C-alpha cells in the first residue's frame, strides 16, 4: 500500500511538470529528424537510414526520461521531506520505488510517441506481433534498469544540480555505441569500447527484432548487462537510502 501511495505521488508530480515530459519527448524527436533528414543522406544515400537510427533514438528517449529520476530523488533527499517520513512506518525504498515506477510509465508513453513519429517519417519495421512484444520487453527492461541506476545517483549526490550533471554524463553512452552508425566505421581504439558497452547489445537486439537484422548473441548480452546493472543499482539504492534517510 505504501508503494502505491508513493507511485501516485510521483505520477502527480510528473503531470504537474509537463515541461519536462514534453522536453523528454521532443528532444529525441528532434534528434531523429536531424539525423534522418540532415545526416541520413550522407550516411545512407539509399534512404534507409531511418530504419537503422530509430532503435537508437528509442533508447536515447528512454535515457533522457530516466535521467530526470536522479533529479527527483535528489530533491526529495535535500528538501526536508524525508525528515517527515522518518516519523512514519515506511519501508525502505518506498519513496524511490514511487519515482522509478512513475518514470517507467512516463518513459513508455514517450517511447510510444517517438515510435509513432518515426512511422510518420518513414520507419518501416518488419516485426510481427511477437517480435514487437519482445522489443517492448527489452525496452521496458532497459528503462527499468537505468531508472534504478539514476535513482541511485540521485541518492548519493549532494544536490539536484549535481544529480543532473552526473546523469547527463551517462547520456553520452548511446553516442558511443551502434545507435547512429555501425561500430565498424569507428576508429579501432574506439570499436572495442563501443562493441562491449551495455548500450550496444540492447540497441542491436531491438534493431534485430524490429527490422530483421541478425541478433546472434546480442540478445543474451543485452539481458545480461541489464540484469547485472539492475541488481547493482537496487542494492546501491537500498544501502544509500538506509544510510542517508534512516528509514527501515
C-alpha positions in Angstrom: 0.0 0.0 0.0 2.9 2.4 0.8 4.4 1.8 -2.6 1.0 2.7 -4.3 0.9 6.0 -2.4 4.3 7.0 -3.4 3.7 5.9 -7.0 0.6 8.1 -7.1 2.6 11.0 -5.6 5.4 10.7 -8.2 2.8 10.5 -11.1 1.1 13.6 -9.9 4.5 15.4 -9.8 5.2 14.2 -13.3 1.8 15.6 -14.6 2.5 18.9 -12.9 5.9 19.1 -14.5 4.6 18.9 -18.1 7.6 20.9 -19.5 10.0 18.1 -18.5 7.8 15.5 -20.1 7.5 17.5 -23.3 11.2 18.0 -23.5 11.9 14.3 -22.9 9.7 13.6 -25.9 10.7 16.5 -28.2 14.5 16.2 -27.9 14.7 12.6 -29.2 12.2 13.5 -31.9 14.3 16.5 -33.0 17.5 14.3 -33.0 15.7 11.7 -35.1 14.6 14.4 -37.6 18.1 15.8 -37.6 19.9 12.5 -38.2 17.2 11.4 -40.8 17.0 14.5 -42.9 20.3 16.3 -42.4 22.8 13.5 -41.9 20.9 10.5 -43.3 21.5 11.2 -46.9 25.3 11.3 -46.4 25.3 8.2 -44.2 23.0 6.1 -46.3 22.2 7.6 -49.8 19.6 4.8 -50.3 17.2 6.5 -47.9 17.1 3.5 -45.4 18.9 5.3 -42.6 15.7 5.9 -40.7 15.3 2.2 -40.2 18.8 2.0 -38.8 18.6 5.0 -36.5 15.1 4.6 -34.9 16.1 1.9 -32.4 18.9 4.1 -31.1 16.5 7.1 -30.8 14.1 4.9 -28.8 16.9 4.1 -26.4 18.0 7.7 -26.3 14.4 8.8 -25.5 14.4 6.3 -22.6 17.7 7.6 -21.3 16.6 11.2 -21.3 13.4 10.3 -19.4 15.2 8.1 -16.9 17.8 10.8 -16.1 15.2 13.0 -14.6 14.7 10.4 -11.9 18.1 11.3 -10.4 16.9 14.9 -10.0 13.6 13.9 -8.5 15.2 11.6 -5.9 17.9 14.2 -5.1 15.2 16.8 -4.5 13.4 14.5 -2.0 16.7 13.8 -0.2 17.5 17.5 0.1 14.2 19.4 0.6 13.4 18.1 4.1 10.5 15.8 3.2 12.5 12.7 4.2 12.6 14.1 7.8 8.8 13.9 7.8 8.9 10.3 6.5 11.1 9.3 9.4 8.1 9.6 11.7 6.0 7.2 9.6 6.1 3.4 9.3 7.6 3.5 5.8 9.6 0.7 4.2 13.0 1.3 2.8 13.0 2.3 -0.9 9.2 3.1 -1.0 9.9 6.7 -1.8 12.4 5.7 -4.5 10.1 3.0 -5.9 7.4 5.6 -6.5 9.8 7.6 -8.6 11.0 4.6 -10.5 7.5 3.3 -11.4 6.3 6.8 -12.4 9.4 7.2 -14.6 8.8 3.9 -16.2 5.2 4.8 -17.1 6.3 8.3 -18.3 9.1 6.9 -20.5 6.9 4.2 -22.0 4.5 6.9 -23.1 7.4 9.0 -24.5 8.8 5.9 -26.4 5.4 5.2 -28.0 5.1 8.8 -29.2 8.6 8.6 -30.6 7.8 5.3 -32.5 4.6 7.0 -33.8 6.6 9.9 -35.2 9.2 7.5 -36.6 6.5 5.7 -38.6 5.4 9.1 -40.0 8.9 9.9 -41.2 9.4 6.6 -43.0 10.3 4.0 -40.4 9.2 0.6 -41.8 9.6 -2.2 -39.3 9.3 -5.8 -40.4 8.4 -7.2 -37.0 5.4 -9.4 -36.3 3.4 -9.3 -33.1 5.6 -11.5 -31.1 8.7 -9.5 -32.2 7.0 -6.3 -31.2 6.2 -7.7 -27.8 9.8 -8.9 -27.4 11.2 -5.5 -28.4 8.8 -3.8 -25.9 10.0 -6.2 -23.2 13.6 -5.2 -23.9 12.8 -1.5 -23.9 10.9 -1.9 -20.5 13.9 -3.8 -19.1 16.3 -1.1 -20.3 14.1 1.7 -18.9 13.7 0.0 -15.5 17.4 -0.8 -15.3 18.7 2.7 -16.0 15.9 4.4 -14.0 17.1 2.5 -10.9 20.7 3.5 -11.8 19.7 7.1 -12.0 17.8 6.8 -8.8 20.9 5.6 -7.0 22.8 8.5 -8.4 20.2 10.9 -7.0 20.6 9.3 -3.6 24.3 9.7 -3.4 24.7 13.2 -4.9 24.5 16.3 -2.7 22.0 18.3 -4.8 19.6 18.1 -7.7 22.1 20.1 -9.9 24.8 17.5 -9.2 22.5 14.7 -9.9 21.6 16.3 -13.2 25.2 16.6 -14.1 26.1 13.0 -13.4 23.0 11.8 -15.2 23.8 13.9 -18.2 27.3 12.3 -18.4 25.7 8.8 -18.8 23.6 10.0 -21.7 26.7 10.1 -23.9 26.8 6.3 -23.9 24.4 5.9 -26.8 26.6 8.2 -28.9 29.5 5.8 -28.3 27.5 2.7 -29.5 25.9 1.5 -32.6 22.9 3.8 -32.2 23.8 6.1 -35.1 26.5 4.4 -37.1 27.9 0.9 -37.2 30.7 0.4 -34.8 32.9 -0.9 -37.7 33.1 2.7 -39.0 34.7 3.9 -35.8 38.5 4.1 -35.1 40.0 0.8 -33.9 40.7 2.2 -30.5 37.0 3.1 -30.0 35.5 0.0 -31.5 36.5 -2.1 -28.5 34.6 0.1 -26.1 31.6 0.6 -28.4 31.2 -3.2 -29.0 31.4 -4.1 -25.4 29.5 -1.4 -23.5 25.9 -2.1 -22.3 24.0 0.1 -24.8 25.2 -1.6 -28.0 23.7 -5.1 -27.4 20.4 -3.5 -26.3 20.2 -1.4 -29.5 21.2 -4.3 -31.7 18.6 -6.6 -30.1 15.8 -4.0 -30.6 17.0 -3.3 -34.1 17.1 -7.0 -34.9 13.6 -7.6 -33.5 12.1 -4.6 -35.4 13.9 -4.7 -38.7 15.1 -8.3 -39.1 18.8 -7.7 -38.8 20.8 -10.6 -37.2 20.7 -10.6 -33.4 23.1 -13.5 -32.8 24.3 -13.4 -29.2 23.4 -9.7 -28.7 20.1 -10.6 -27.0 21.7 -12.6 -24.2 24.3 -9.8 -23.7 21.5 -7.2 -23.5 19.6 -9.2 -20.9 22.8 -10.0 -19.0 24.0 -6.4 -18.9 20.6 -5.1 -17.8 20.3 -7.8 -15.1 23.8 -7.0 -13.6 23.2 -3.3 -13.7 19.7 -3.6 -12.2 20.8 -5.8 -9.3 23.7 -3.5 -8.6 21.5 -0.4 -8.8 18.8 -1.7 -6.5 21.4 -2.8 -4.0 23.1 0.6 -4.2 19.8 2.3 -3.7 18.9 0.2 -0.7 22.3 0.9 1.0 22.4 4.6 0.2 18.8 5.2 1.3 19.2 3.5 4.6 22.4 5.4 5.3 21.0 8.8 4.2 17.4 8.7 5.2 17.5 6.5 8.3 14.2 4.7 7.3 13.5 1.0 7.7 
